[in-house]
Amino acid sequence: MTYLMGIPWTSFTQAASRMNMYTPRRQDVLDFLLSRRSHPSITLSEPGPSENDLDTVLTAAARVPDHGKLAPWRFIIYRGEARQRIGDRLLSFAEEKEGPFEAQRREQELTRFTRAPVVVGVVSRAAVHPKIPVWEQQLSAGAACMNLINAAGAAGFAAQWLTEWYSFDPDASRFLGCGDEERFAGFVHIGTPTQPPTERARPVLSDIRVDWSEA
Ligand SMILES: Cc1cc2nc3c(=O)[nH]c(=O)nc-3n(C[C@H](O)[C@H](O)[C@H](O)COP(=O)(O)O)c2cc1C
């Protein structure tokens, strides 16, 4: 038995548990989650997160449930001038496959990575494992994306999770840094919002929840 000032340590932990010291209600966090929403990437502008902020939000993104502690995800950062070069290359990949584009579609491809100041590619590196299903590893990558969005919001930025065609195109994915056994869970665009987001319809809770009962 461990004692502190002559009192058994378990007495402290039991008292703390009764007072719920381990998980106090965080109304600010609940309010944040209940009002959060994505901001379209085209409405995001400078400034993006500083190096420090980026480290913080990525650390939060990596703090997700991860069965087997495999870290089945990693992050690729796209920022600065490189984003224009990415647009040039995405345009050529897309035109090679779909033929020459008119001005509007050209512009769309050229600006894919310049809409927000910082884009984080979340790479799923789920792989066959003797104990941990690939599905669980992929879910963990999705959780990392969501933590990243929420952490960016908590740090004072807005974000949007996009996949778009290049997440599903092997050549473009490889160009964007994905390995042969990896795939993008998405690209989280992060920046400062230029306008308030409009609300969108949400599922009615009673349509999507049920108390289980045996059929
Ligand atoms: C995995 C995933 C991929 C997405 N990819 C795209 C996309 O390529 N293009 C798009 O317009 N929206 C895409 N979205 C939807 C945007 O993230 C959208 O802004 C979001 O669903 C808005 O909901 P929210 O306000 O609750 O965050 C994607 C969403 C998810 C979860």
The ligand as an SDF file (V2000), in Angstrom:
LIG
                    3D

 31 33  0  0  0  0  0  0  0  0999 V2000
  -13.3610   12.0070  -46.3230 C   0  0  0  0  0  0  0  0  0  0  0  0
  -14.0070   13.2710  -46.8310 C   0  0  0  0  0  0  0  0  0  0  0  0
  -13.6780   13.7390  -48.0740 C   0  0  0  0  0  0  0  0  0  0  0  0
  -14.2480   14.9000  -48.5800 C   0  0  0  0  0  0  0  0  0  0  0  0
  -13.8940   15.3350  -49.8050 N   0  0  0  0  0  0  0  0  0  0  0  0
  -14.4960   16.4070  -50.3360 C   0  0  0  0  0  0  0  0  0  0  0  0
  -14.1610   16.8510  -51.6390 C   0  0  0  0  0  0  0  0  0  0  0  0
  -13.3120   16.2780  -52.3040 O   0  0  0  0  0  0  0  0  0  0  0  0
  -14.8270   17.9440  -52.1440 N   0  0  0  0  0  0  0  0  0  0  0  0
  -15.7830   18.5950  -51.4050 C   0  0  0  0  0  0  0  0  0  0  0  0
  -16.3540   19.5580  -51.8880 O   0  0  0  0  0  0  0  0  0  0  0  0
  -16.0930   18.2080  -50.1460 N   0  0  0  0  0  0  0  0  0  0  0  0
  -15.4830   17.1350  -49.6060 C   0  0  0  0  0  0  0  0  0  0  0  0
  -15.7750   16.7380  -48.3320 N   0  0  0  0  0  0  0  0  0  0  0  0
  -16.7840   17.4710  -47.5640 C   0  0  0  0  0  0  0  0  0  0  0  0
  -16.1980   18.7020  -46.9010 C   0  0  0  0  0  0  0  0  0  0  0  0
  -15.2660   18.3730  -45.9170 O   0  0  0  0  0  0  0  0  0  0  0  0
  -17.3470   19.5250  -46.3550 C   0  0  0  0  0  0  0  0  0  0  0  0
  -16.9280   20.8150  -46.2790 O   0  0  0  0  0  0  0  0  0  0  0  0
  -17.8490   19.0540  -45.0170 C   0  0  0  0  0  0  0  0  0  0  0  0
  -18.5290   17.8240  -45.1380 O   0  0  0  0  0  0  0  0  0  0  0  0
  -18.7890   20.0830  -44.3950 C   0  0  0  0  0  0  0  0  0  0  0  0
  -19.3020   19.5890  -43.1940 O   0  0  0  0  0  0  0  0  0  0  0  0
  -18.9900   20.2480  -41.7670 P   0  0  0  0  0  0  0  0  0  0  0  0
  -19.3810   21.6630  -41.8320 O   0  0  0  0  0  0  0  0  0  0  0  0
  -19.7810   19.4570  -40.7970 O   0  0  0  0  0  0  0  0  0  0  0  0
  -17.5250   20.0900  -41.4680 O   0  0  0  0  0  0  0  0  0  0  0  0
  -15.1950   15.6020  -47.7950 C   0  0  0  0  0  0  0  0  0  0  0  0
  -15.5300   15.1210  -46.5230 C   0  0  0  0  0  0  0  0  0  0  0  0
  -14.9480   13.9680  -46.0420 C   0  0  0  0  0  0  0  0  0  0  0  0
  -15.3200   13.4730  -44.6630 C   0  0  0  0  0  0  0  0  0  0  0  0
  1  2  1  0
  2  3  1  0
  2 30  2  0
  3  4  2  0
  4  5  1  0
  4 28  1  0
  5  6  2  0
  6  7  1  0
  6 13  1  0
  7  8  2  0
  7  9  1  0
  9 10  1  0
 10 11  2  0
 10 12  1  0
 12 13  2  0
 13 14  1  0
 14 15  1  0
 14 28  1  0
 15 16  1  0
 16 17  1  0
 16 18  1  0
 18 19  1  0
 18 20  1  0
 20 21  1  0
 20 22  1  0
 22 23  1  0
 23 24  1  0
 24 25  2  0
 24 26  1  0
 24 27  1  0
 28 29  2  0
 29 30  1  0
 30 31  1  0
M  END
$$$$
